[in-house]
């Protein structure tokens, strides 16, 4: 249980440092998948932020993709954007660079600073819901405010 608390506290502290007002909500059921999160939050699946880590094939540089719950990452589009192909790393790598387990990766508060891209589809929503450090905790935020405060560059994924 202590790991979950530290993840929540790290997200809370990072949001405060960013000047991003959030209220973390702990859900009784899992919010690990976009569908589970949308059901728990009472919002469309498209308003769920999937925080997905990729790694540059040559550089091995991690990158965080904030993706709408209804979209899949077009790895060719990402490769054009980054200038190199990308791969999906294993769960251990994700935990090492973010400090969070898959299903609870927040858009900020990572163990390592990550270059971040945000799906333009998320920017069409007034509010989006993102993981807050555990598979049971979420917060809502204005996606434009989130992108601006964390320096996430918009990308088209569809």
Secondary structure, DSSP 8 states (H G I E B T S, - for coil): -HHHHHHHHHHHHHHHHHT-----EE-SS---SHHHHHHHHTS-GGGBEEEEEEEETTT--EEEEEEETT----HHHHHHHHTS-EE---HHHHHHHHSS-TT---SS--SS--EEEEEGGGGGSS-EEEE-SSTTEEEEE-HHHHHHHHT-EEE---
